[in-house]
């Protein structure tokens, strides 16, 4: 197999590994608040929103040490052990206790930081300036198939269920745990890419960081700790760079809307008693529609490079328009107290007669808009910080996760229209600052003869 074919195969394996893992985890996040409301145990007092806030809060803090972990043990083992923590969190729902619920939330937050930093490292070292857009799109599309398969299973399993029984919960989460473990073991199929002819010094350092050094112990390889400290210092410096400060607003917005589409909106649909007895199973269909939007966006704007001649700005603008359309329709179609309604649901009237079709259209638009932002952020970060990809993606996830944690926290208290207003303002600011960052990247591209994605 040619070196380029080997790199492409690594990206595909990476995408399938994440697809299996997040088929389990994203489905878990989409349904956990609904499941916990139905959990018949007076000793359990956990909240799905609080758990996700803990996950993303720990995730954000752990991102500053994640590059050091990836440097010491390599991206492959980093993804495997992090995946095991994800599987443990999902397995906890088979029979949850309050203490195990929140302990698992902390552990998966640490694992998430290492996992996504390692993913960014693998994506960067298996890409060139000319293939980073394609590879970002392939990875994103495969990842988002997770929303399709997991939520299709939820729809079939819960169709017609008004209340989620203990047997329903246990069957679903045993299945999701097994699926997550399959994804963990797929990471062992990724192979180190062949070195390019006369690679630049920065690329050599990057390749060394994930070489067979992971087989040595820390005591016998003091150079590992030096590189680990160097990775941490680079991450701290990169956080204050002009390019990252501009991108941080856009990244922060993706964290806020990640919370909304992955947790809050599914809860809103499940709480709408006016959707009838199938409201709970509609959570699964909503997740499928989000996944279709994500896959379409990843394929068109990443893998197929449809925006090649115009740069990234039109895609991000399309994402903003798509999200604004979804936010407006959700404001009209969903009752304002749906995010914080009790297990029996909300009986308040929305501004229009609630429509299942409109609700699912909004799910699709949320997914499509999210893919517009994320594929372009992956692309611009992979290009701008190619020589320091692990610290760059760590900072990316640090910003995104701390905003997601904030959003999950306020989702416990704020009515729907206030949450939508926050998203509208953050989306506008994020788009403006992305335009500025892209213009800087375009200037750099012209100086280096880089072919814009």
Secondary structure by P-SEA (a helix, b strand, c coil): ccaaaaaaaaaaaaaaaaaaaaacaaaaaacaaaaaaacccccccccaaaaaaaaaaaaaaaccaaaaaaaaccaaaaaaaaaaaaaaaaaccccccaaaaaaaaaaaaaaaaaaaaaaaaaaaaacccccaaaaaaaaaaaaaaaaaaaaaaaaaaccccccccaaaaaaaaaaaaaaaaaaaacccccccccccccccaaaaaaaaaacccccccccccaaaaaaaaaaaaaaaaaaacaaaaaaaaaaaaaaaaaaaaacaaaaaaaaccccccccccaaaaaaaaaaaaaaaaaaacccccccccccaaaaaaaaaaaaaaaaaaaaacccccccccccccccccccccccaaaaaaaaaaaaaaaaaaaaaaaaaaaaaccccaaaaaaaaaaaaaaaaaaaaaacccccaaaaaaaaaaaaaaaaaaaaaaaaaaaaaaaaaccccc
